[in-house]
Amino acid sequence: MSFIKHIKEEFQVIQERDPAIKSPLEVLLYPSFRVMIQYRRAHKLYLKGHYFLARWISQRAARKTGIEIHPGATIGKGLFIDHGSGVIIGETTIIGDNVTLYQGVTLGGNGKETGKRHPTLEDNVMVSAGAKIIGSFTIGANSKIGAGSVVLEEVPPNCTVVGIPGRVVRQKNVKVPRTSMDHGHLPDPVRDDIRTLQRENTELTNRVLELEKEMRIYIRKEKENKENEAV
């Protein structure tokens, strides 16, 4: 894809997905717009073996935007980084099409292993603010990662992950729409488990109270029977 096409694509992505945009010129101020343009340049140099120059471009972009994208990362079409401060994308990361990342997201490696050591995000994945995805595994298409989650293992397609460590909450295998960016209303399995425990505890307490009442009635009747026999 030509440089001009990349610019047009970034313009379109930001205008479509950020309701705060009031005019096309605002796109030029976006850190994600600036960093993606520099990433495309650096990535081409990286593929040609110009590693120092590629890193120099990417590090300059990181200092100016707060978004660090290693030039070796493979990124598809339509990546949208909202706000973007603190976003880190590692060298062997692979990102599919129409992926959305929020501020503070880390796509990092686990330890000092060589080869593929960063995650793969398939198409239409959304990663909410502050989430960390660490290691070489795949986040399936159409999945959502909740804010602040730490994901350490593979996630199937069409799932939501929340918590530390990340826990998968299946959505009845219903595909998440590509345009869905509501990362403020994700399922909370921990809260659901607590509510289930509270409900079961209430039911158990009520049953114990019923048994105690039945026992008192039984004891009273036994006492009365003994008194009647004595008479």
ABEGO torsion letter per residue (X at the ends): XBAAAAAAAAAAAAAAABAABABAAAAAABAAAAAAAAAAAAAAAAAAGBAAAAAAAAAAAAAAAGBBBBAABBBBBGBBBBGGBGBBBBAABBBBBGBBBBBGBBBBBBEABBEBABBBBBBGBBBBBGBBBBEBBBBBBGBBBBBGBBBABBBBBGBBBBEOBBBBBBAGGBBBBAABABAABBBBAAAAAAAAAAAAAAAAAAAAAAAAAAAAAAAAAAAAAAAAAAX
